[in-house]
Amino acid sequence: MVKLVEFLVRDDEYSHEEFVEHWQGEHAELASELPGLERYSTSVPGNPTEVEYDGVLELTFENSQALNEAFKSEVGQEVQEDAAEFTIPGKGPRLVVGETVHVSDSGQNNG
């Protein structure tokens, strides 16, 4: 498994609330169609006026090739174009990481 983790910064034309509404609404619907996407989660800070970032994005794919192919696809291009409308691309850190799960939903240790 490979996971893309990105800390997002909203475009100044959007309030934090408008950013969240678009990101978790229209944008999420589009992004959920990325080919090869296995898991998609968004997280929003409880104290947005006290932190640098407006949200955390996590996308999980089988491997790096699947991630790269997803963003080269037509849907991937649309996702990136839409994101550029309400975020400042590259403003926050972006990591591609391997994931080790230590506790799953079932509460069982997996590591």
N, C-alpha and C positions, 0 to 999 in steps of 0.2 A: 504494500500500500504506500502511496505517496500522497502527501497532503500539501495543498497550497494554503498558507495562512497569510492574510494581509490585514494590516491596520489601516482603516479608511479615514480620510479627511474629506469632509463635504466641501463643495464649492460654496463660496461666500454668498451666492445668490439664493441659497436655500437655508431655511432655519433648520435646527437639528430635527425638529418634528417633521418637517417636510421631507428632509433627507431620509429619515427612517420610513416614512409612509411610502415613498417611491421605491426605496431599496428593498423593503420587505414585501412590497406589493408587485407592481408591474415588473420591476427588474428581477425579482425572485422567480416570477413565472417564466420569464425569458431564460434566465440562467439555469433553471431546472431542466431545460431541454438540451444542455450541453451533452454531446455524445460521450459515452464512457463514464459519466459522472456517477459515482457510487454513493456519495454522501455530500450534503450541502447544508451548512448551518451558518447562521448569523447571530452575532451577539452585540447588544447595545449597552453602553455604560449606564449605570443607575444615576450617575452624577455627571452628565455631559458637560456642564459648565466648568468642571474642575479637572478635566483630563484633555490630553492633546488630540485624541482620536474620537471619531464619531461612531465607530463600529469595528468589529472584528469579523472577517470572512474566513470560512474554512471550507475548502472543496477537496474531496477525496477521490482519487482515481487508482486504478490497479497498479499503474507504473508511470514513470516520467513520459514515456512515449504517448500513452493515452492522454495525459494532461496536455502535452504539446499539440497533439492532433485535435483535441477539443477546441483549443483556442485558434487553431488555423481553419476550423470549419466555418461555414456560413453563419451558424448560430453563434459561434465563438466571436466572430467579427462583430456581430450585432450586439452581443453582450458588452464587448469592450467599448464600442461606440456609445452605447447607452450609459455605461459607467462614467465615461468622460463628460457626460452632460451634467451629472450631479455630484461628482467627486473630483478631487485633484489627483489624477493618476501619478503614482510614484512619490507622493508626499509622505506617506507612512511606510514603515518597513514591510517588506514582502519576503517570505521565506518559503522554500519548497523543502519539506522535511519528510523523513521516514517516521512512521508512528509506531510506538510500542504501547499497547493497551495493558494497563496493570489491573484495572477493575472494569468490568463490563456491566451492562444493565442488570444482569443476573446476579451481580455481586461476587462472581467467581474470579479468582486471580487468573490472569492469562499470561503473565510474564514469567 
